[in-house]
Amino acid sequence: MATNKKKEAVGRVLAQVRDSQAAMSTAAGTSKGADLSADLEAVWISTMAETYKTDIAGIVDDAAGLWSGVEADLEADHAAMADEVEEDSPEARWPLESGSGRALPTPYM
Protein backbone atom coordinates (compact mmCIF):
# COMPACT_ATOMS: atom_id res chain seq x y z
CA MET A 1 0.00 0.00 0.00
CA ALA A 2 1.05 3.60 -0.60
CA THR A 3 0.12 7.01 0.70
CA ASN A 4 -2.83 8.56 -1.13
CA LYS A 5 -1.11 11.62 -2.57
CA LYS A 6 -4.34 12.84 -4.13
CA LYS A 7 -5.92 12.95 -0.67
CA GLU A 8 -2.91 14.92 0.57
CA ALA A 9 -3.32 17.37 -2.34
CA VAL A 10 -7.04 17.81 -1.62
CA GLY A 11 -6.10 18.40 2.03
CA ARG A 12 -3.74 21.21 1.02
CA VAL A 13 -6.45 22.80 -1.13
CA LEU A 14 -8.89 22.48 1.78
CA ALA A 15 -6.43 24.21 4.13
CA GLN A 16 -6.05 27.10 1.68
CA VAL A 17 -9.82 27.40 1.28
CA ARG A 18 -10.18 27.57 5.07
CA ASP A 19 -7.55 30.32 5.23
CA SER A 20 -9.33 32.26 2.50
CA GLN A 21 -12.70 31.74 4.15
CA ALA A 22 -11.34 33.00 7.47
CA ALA A 23 -10.48 36.26 5.74
CA MET A 24 -14.19 36.63 4.91
CA SER A 25 -15.34 36.58 8.53
CA THR A 26 -14.84 38.87 11.49
CA ALA A 27 -14.01 38.33 15.13
CA ALA A 28 -17.36 39.72 16.22
CA GLY A 29 -19.20 37.16 14.11
CA THR A 30 -20.67 39.73 11.75
CA SER A 31 -20.25 39.30 8.04
CA LYS A 32 -17.36 40.92 6.25
CA GLY A 33 -19.93 42.45 3.92
CA ALA A 34 -21.65 44.22 6.81
CA ASP A 35 -18.32 45.44 8.15
CA LEU A 36 -17.13 46.75 4.80
CA SER A 37 -20.40 48.46 4.05
CA ALA A 38 -20.46 50.04 7.53
CA ASP A 39 -17.01 51.45 6.81
CA LEU A 40 -18.41 53.08 3.67
CA GLU A 41 -21.40 54.43 5.56
CA ALA A 42 -19.09 55.99 8.16
CA VAL A 43 -17.62 58.36 5.58
CA TRP A 44 -20.33 58.77 2.95
CA ILE A 45 -23.99 59.44 3.73
CA SER A 46 -26.34 59.64 0.77
CA THR A 47 -28.91 57.56 -1.06
CA MET A 48 -26.19 56.46 -3.49
CA ALA A 49 -23.98 55.38 -0.57
CA GLU A 50 -26.88 53.35 0.82
CA THR A 51 -27.27 51.60 -2.55
CA TYR A 52 -23.56 50.81 -2.70
CA LYS A 53 -23.60 49.69 0.92
CA THR A 54 -26.34 47.16 0.20
CA ASP A 55 -24.69 45.99 -3.03
CA ILE A 56 -21.24 45.58 -1.45
CA ALA A 57 -22.60 43.70 1.56
CA GLY A 58 -24.54 41.32 -0.68
CA ILE A 59 -21.64 40.62 -3.03
CA VAL A 60 -19.14 40.01 -0.22
CA ASP A 61 -21.59 37.81 1.70
CA ASP A 62 -22.34 35.82 -1.48
CA ALA A 63 -18.59 35.26 -1.95
CA ALA A 64 -18.29 34.06 1.64
CA GLY A 65 -21.15 31.66 1.00
CA LEU A 66 -19.36 30.27 -2.05
CA TRP A 67 -16.23 29.65 0.06
CA SER A 68 -18.39 27.73 2.54
CA GLY A 69 -19.76 25.57 -0.27
CA VAL A 70 -16.28 24.84 -1.61
CA GLU A 71 -15.11 23.94 1.89
CA ALA A 72 -18.03 21.56 2.44
CA ASP A 73 -17.44 19.81 -0.91
CA LEU A 74 -13.72 19.43 -0.22
CA GLU A 75 -14.33 18.15 3.31
CA ALA A 76 -16.71 15.49 2.00
CA ASP A 77 -14.34 14.44 -0.78
CA HIS A 78 -11.34 14.37 1.56
CA ALA A 79 -13.18 12.31 4.16
CA ALA A 80 -14.32 9.81 1.52
CA MET A 81 -10.78 9.14 0.26
CA ALA A 82 -8.70 6.31 1.64
CA ASP A 83 -5.48 7.22 3.44
CA GLU A 84 -3.64 4.48 1.59
CA VAL A 85 -4.10 3.15 -1.93
CA GLU A 86 -2.56 0.45 -4.08
CA GLU A 87 1.03 1.16 -5.18
CA ASP A 88 0.05 1.23 -8.86
CA SER A 89 -3.00 3.49 -8.48
CA PRO A 90 -3.02 7.00 -9.96
CA GLU A 91 -3.65 8.42 -6.48
CA ALA A 92 -0.29 7.03 -5.31
CA ARG A 93 1.50 8.99 -8.06
CA TRP A 94 -0.43 12.25 -7.69
CA PRO A 95 -0.04 14.65 -9.39
CA LEU A 96 0.02 12.64 -12.54
CA GLU A 97 2.82 13.34 -14.97
CA SER A 98 2.52 14.36 -18.59
CA GLY A 99 4.39 12.58 -21.36
CA SER A 100 7.13 15.21 -21.09
CA GLY A 101 7.93 14.10 -17.55
CA ARG A 102 6.78 17.42 -16.10
CA ALA A 103 4.22 17.33 -13.34
CA LEU A 104 0.81 18.54 -14.42
CA PRO A 105 -0.97 21.16 -12.31
CA THR A 106 -2.75 19.44 -9.46
CA PRO A 107 -6.37 19.12 -10.57
CA TYR A 108 -9.04 18.98 -7.95
CA MET A 109 -10.67 15.83 -9.32
N, C-alpha and C positions, 0 to 999 in steps of 0.2 A: 504494500500500500504506500501511497505517496500523499504529501500535503496537497490539499485542494487550493491551488494558487488562484483560481478564479474566485473562490470564496474570500481569500485574502484581499484580492483586488476590489471586490464589491465592498468589503469592510472598510477599505481606505476611502472609497467614494462615499460611503455612508458617513464616515467621520468628517469628511469635508462638508457634506450636506448639513450635518449637525452644527458645524462651526458657522456656516453661512446662515443657517436658520437662527442661531443664537444672536446674530447681528440684527435680526429683524424683530427682536423682542426687547423689552425694557425691564429694568429691575423692579419697577413698581407694578409690573403685570399689565400695564396698558399696552396698546398696540403701538408699533413704531409709526404707523400712519397717523394716529391721534397725536402723538408727540410732535411729529414733524409739522403737522397742520397747525398745532397750537403755537409752535414757534413762528409760523407765518402770521398767524392772527395777532401775535404779540407786537408785531411791527407794522402791520398793514390792516387797517380797518376800512372796509368798503364792501359793497355787494359783490364786486369782482373778486375780492380776497376771500369772501365766504364761498364762492363758487370753486375757486382754486383749492381752498382748504378741504372741501368735501371731495373733490376729484383726487387730490393727492392722497388723502386718507384712504380712499377706496382702492386706488391703484396699489399702494404700498401694502395694504392689508390683503389684497388679492394675491400679491407676490408671496407674502408670508404663508398664505394658505397653500399655494403651489409647492413651496418648500416642504410643508408638512406632508403633502401627498407623496412627494418624491421620497421623503424619509420613510414613510409607512411602507411604500412599495419595496424599497431597498431592505428594510428590516425583515419583511416577509420573505423576500428572496434569499437573503443571507441566512436566515434561520432554517430555511428549507434545504440548504446545501449541506452535503456531508463534509465533515472536517478532513476526511481522507478519502482518496479515490484510487482507482487502479493505476498502476505505474504508466500504462500506455494510453490513458484517457487524455483528451484534450485539456481538461481542467488541471492536470498535473503539469502541463507544459505552458500554462497561461502566462503572459499573453502568447498567442500563437505566432509563429514566425511566417513571414512571407517567403517566397521562393528566393529572394535576394539574401536571405539570412538576417535581414533587419527585423527587429521586433515591430509588429504592427501596433498602432495605438490600442490601448486597452478598451475594448468595447464593453458596454454594460452587459449586454446579453449576446 
